[in-house]
Amino acid sequence: MRTQVCVIGAGPAGLTLAHLLHRQGIECVVIEAQSQAHIESRVRAGVLEQPTVDLLTEIGLADRLRREGMLHHGINLRFDGATHRIDFAELTGGQAITVYAQQELVKDLIASLAPPILFEVDSVRVDDTRVSFVHEGVERTVDCDFVAGCDGFHGVSRASIPTGALSAYERVYPCAWLGILARTKPAAEELIYARHPDGFALHSMRGPTVTRQYLQVPPDTSLTDWPDDRIWAALSRRLGEPGLEQGEIFDRGVTALRSFVVEPMRHGSLFLVGDSAHIVPATGAKGLNLAVADAVALSYGLGAHYAGTPDELAKYSARCLRRVWQVQHFSWWMTALLHNLTGTDAFDERLRHAELDRVVAAPSAARNLAENYVGLPFAVGWSWR
Ligand SMILES: Cc1cc2nc3c(=O)[nH]c(=O)nc-3n(C[C@H](O)[C@H](O)[C@H](O)COP(=O)(O)OP(=O)(O)OC[C@H]3O[C@@H](n4cnc5c(N)ncnc54)[C@H](O)[C@@H]3O)c2cc1C
């Protein structure tokens, strides 16, 4: 096969990129290791920033998310037994987030995608501008001008870059999140971020009868140590919701909290996009949105390249990294603010309280949280052709 861009990975980064390339008349092929059914049911993120929703609206992919997604104009912070609402609309001039499950967005992106997707590819190898793999038992190759490595943290793209060509920056936090999906009504109309002496908890939702809730747990936590009763008791206590509705837990998992960035996000004709280049702790709800922002920047650079302005593509990595580090900072800050990361250090505890106090009392501090949470503007803005 011969194409202009080979996109490895059909997550939010790869699918958004394929849409944006197609809109500019750039040919691409997407290859994906998993089956379509698997990626359309994989439970992960669920908060879309304002710039992500604006983009999807502009390119005609937001009909279902606008119908079924939940528009939130604020979040609740709970600590010391009190609830404080951070009003995004007031602090950011009317901006909001939309709660819409990642697997639903993936379904929407796949349903309307014109470029081909080859699912269940195996043994993927990247050699400069040639990508080889096995599909339906047959060895195949794609020759292309550029490769977009959108294959997540554990993919082959970053691993195919010679050691020493990239610098990695990493922080692993001494805790993880136990996340559940449950058939219960949300306890509040907007997300609740709770800081508690036992650890962090987050009450989120995926619809009027399904909640997504998280508990801070030790990184080596086994799900067998957390039967339903223990999960519900911990959520009620940490969220300060003694009457928290309990129901069937139909999905559960433990996710590590990690910050990770490689620089640069390019090696020759291979571009790293989304989780293949960076991971953020989930506290700020940024991973999916950052993947979309990278896809926008790369599609812009590739569009300019094929239109005869190659300099724009050379700016891809620096452009993305500026935003990536802003988002890393925000995600790290939210994590440190709301979790117990240093055990029972009383001095540290008081510092965190002082900061939370300031966030809810000083409009400038609340505005900083709100602006980052609803999403920083993309590094490039343009009118979609
Ligand atoms: C387990 C988990 C839970 C998460 N929970 C949350 C959450 O609660 N809140 C939140 O905000 N964020 C969460 N995130 C982060 C968020 O989901 C990611 O940041 C987002 O999916 C990044 O999109 P992406 O397209 O860059 O990568 P991915 O979504 O990981 O997509 C990469 C794609 O590449 C495919 N792939 C991998 N290797 C190959 C290969 N060799 N060849 C071809 N295809 C390949 C994968 O199957 C996948 O479809 C979670 C992430 C994970 C991994």
Ligand as a Chemical Component Dictionary entry (heavy atoms), coordinates in Angstrom:
data_LIG
# 
_chem_comp.id                   LIG 
_chem_comp.type                 NON-POLYMER 
_chem_comp.pdbx_formal_charge   0 
_chem_comp.three_letter_code    LIG 
# 
loop_
_chem_comp_atom.comp_id 
_chem_comp_atom.atom_id 
_chem_comp_atom.alt_atom_id 
_chem_comp_atom.type_symbol 
_chem_comp_atom.charge 
_chem_comp_atom.model_Cartn_x 
_chem_comp_atom.model_Cartn_y 
_chem_comp_atom.model_Cartn_z 
_chem_comp_atom.pdbx_ordinal 
LIG C1  C1  C 0 -6.578  2.379  31.614 1  
LIG C2  C2  C 0 -6.733  3.857  31.363 2  
LIG C3  C3  C 0 -7.704  4.575  32.057 3  
LIG C4  C4  C 0 -7.831  5.943  31.839 4  
LIG N1  N1  N 0 -8.763  6.636  32.557 5  
LIG C5  C5  C 0 -8.865  7.966  32.369 6  
LIG C6  C6  C 0 -9.810  8.706  33.120 7  
LIG O1  O1  O 0 -10.541 8.155  33.943 8  
LIG N2  N2  N 0 -9.873  10.055 32.918 9  
LIG C7  C7  C 0 -9.054  10.688 31.998 10 
LIG O2  O2  O 0 -9.148  11.913 31.832 11 
LIG N3  N3  N 0 -8.171  10.011 31.269 12 
LIG C8  C8  C 0 -8.061  8.667  31.426 13 
LIG N4  N4  N 0 -7.150  7.975  30.707 14 
LIG C9  C9  C 0 -6.344  8.719  29.720 15 
LIG C10 C10 C 0 -6.998  8.842  28.349 16 
LIG O3  O3  O 0 -7.893  7.802  28.135 17 
LIG C11 C11 C 0 -5.878  8.847  27.297 18 
LIG O4  O4  O 0 -5.076  9.985  27.560 19 
LIG C12 C12 C 0 -6.368  8.885  25.854 20 
LIG O5  O5  O 0 -6.980  7.652  25.519 21 
LIG C13 C13 C 0 -5.204  9.167  24.900 22 
LIG O6  O6  O 0 -5.580  8.944  23.574 23 
LIG P1  P1  P 0 -4.536  8.363  22.524 24 
LIG O7  O7  O 0 -5.290  8.254  21.248 25 
LIG O8  O8  O 0 -3.284  9.151  22.573 26 
LIG O9  O9  O 0 -4.139  6.913  23.082 27 
LIG P2  P2  P 0 -5.030  5.619  23.265 28 
LIG O10 O10 O 0 -6.425  5.967  23.587 29 
LIG O11 O11 O 0 -4.276  4.742  24.196 30 
LIG O12 O12 O 0 -5.051  4.965  21.819 31 
LIG C14 C14 C 0 -3.957  4.271  21.294 32 
LIG C15 C15 C 0 -4.472  3.227  20.338 33 
LIG O13 O13 O 0 -3.370  2.560  19.719 34 
LIG C16 C16 C 0 -3.616  1.171  19.709 35 
LIG N5  N5  N 0 -2.317  0.496  19.624 36 
LIG C17 C17 C 0 -1.425  0.222  20.616 37 
LIG N6  N6  N 0 -0.352  -0.401 20.127 38 
LIG C18 C18 C 0 -0.566  -0.526 18.785 39 
LIG C19 C19 C 0 0.198   -1.080 17.735 40 
LIG N7  N7  N 0 1.373   -1.661 17.951 41 
LIG N8  N8  N 0 -0.310  -1.031 16.482 42 
LIG C20 C20 C 0 -1.505  -0.455 16.235 43 
LIG N9  N9  N 0 -2.275  0.075  17.206 44 
LIG C21 C21 C 0 -1.800  0.050  18.468 45 
LIG C22 C22 C 0 -4.381  0.921  20.989 46 
LIG O14 O14 O 0 -5.138  -0.282 20.928 47 
LIG C23 C23 C 0 -5.279  2.149  21.038 48 
LIG O15 O15 O 0 -6.500  1.961  20.375 49 
LIG C24 C24 C 0 -6.991  6.603  30.892 50 
LIG C25 C25 C 0 -6.043  5.883  30.184 51 
LIG C26 C26 C 0 -5.897  4.524  30.415 52 
LIG C27 C27 C 0 -4.842  3.784  29.637 53 
# 
loop_
_chem_comp_bond.comp_id 
_chem_comp_bond.atom_id_1 
_chem_comp_bond.atom_id_2 
_chem_comp_bond.value_order 
_chem_comp_bond.pdbx_ordinal 
LIG C1  C2  SING 1  
LIG C2  C3  SING 2  
LIG C2  C26 DOUB 3  
LIG C3  C4  DOUB 4  
LIG C4  N1  SING 5  
LIG C4  C24 SING 6  
LIG N1  C5  DOUB 7  
LIG C5  C6  SING 8  
LIG C5  C8  SING 9  
LIG C6  O1  DOUB 10 
LIG C6  N2  SING 11 
LIG N2  C7  SING 12 
LIG C7  O2  DOUB 13 
LIG C7  N3  SING 14 
LIG N3  C8  DOUB 15 
LIG C8  N4  SING 16 
LIG N4  C9  SING 17 
LIG N4  C24 SING 18 
LIG C9  C10 SING 19 
LIG C10 O3  SING 20 
LIG C10 C11 SING 21 
LIG C11 O4  SING 22 
LIG C11 C12 SING 23 
LIG C12 O5  SING 24 
LIG C12 C13 SING 25 
LIG C13 O6  SING 26 
LIG O6  P1  SING 27 
LIG P1  O7  DOUB 28 
LIG P1  O8  SING 29 
LIG P1  O9  SING 30 
LIG O9  P2  SING 31 
LIG P2  O10 DOUB 32 
LIG P2  O11 SING 33 
LIG P2  O12 SING 34 
LIG O12 C14 SING 35 
LIG C14 C15 SING 36 
LIG C15 O13 SING 37 
LIG C15 C23 SING 38 
LIG O13 C16 SING 39 
LIG C16 N5  SING 40 
LIG C16 C22 SING 41 
LIG N5  C17 SING 42 
LIG N5  C21 SING 43 
LIG C17 N6  DOUB 44 
LIG N6  C18 SING 45 
LIG C18 C19 SING 46 
LIG C18 C21 DOUB 47 
LIG C19 N7  SING 48 
LIG C19 N8  DOUB 49 
LIG N8  C20 SING 50 
LIG C20 N9  DOUB 51 
LIG N9  C21 SING 52 
LIG C22 O14 SING 53 
LIG C22 C23 SING 54 
LIG C23 O15 SING 55 
LIG C24 C25 DOUB 56 
LIG C25 C26 SING 57 
LIG C26 C27 SING 58 
# 
